[in-house]
Amino acid sequence: MAWSRTASASSTTTGFTHARPLPGQICLEVDDLLFTADHVLSRITPHQSPASITPFCGLELYLQSLDKVRRLGGIRLALPGHEAPIEDMPARIGAIAATTNAGWARCLISAVTR
């Protein structure tokens, strides 16, 4: 997936603005802030449509794109489109991944023990 670097969004913004395309979402980095839209939320996770019916969606792509965002350096604060600001984005993404993996583990155990 391509990453783009564009000129500053406004004359009052210093540095550069990074448009970071992710499957189904876009995150916008301005200096040390990351506007995460619905991609990373502070309390809940966005609904994931199956990739088989919604191109560029699905849990696998969502987790891959979360990993890309987690590896960003220099982010002081993430600002989601809903809910509270996220001060520790890597930790929040870790919590999302852990919850997702635990849910899949429960599904697999349930399927095997039937």
Sequence and secondary structure as in RCSB ss.txt:
>XXXX:A:sequence
MAWSRTASASSTTTGFTHARPLPGQICLEVDDLLFTADHVLSRITPHQSPASITPFCGLELYLQSLDKVRRLGGI
RLALPGHEAPIEDMPARIGAIAATTNAGWARCLISAVTR
>XXXX:A:secstr
   EEE  SSTT  S EEEEEETTEEEEEETTEEEEETTS SS       TTTSTT SHHHHHHHHHHHHT  S 
 EEEESSSS BS HHHHHHHHHHHHHHHHHHHHHHHHT 
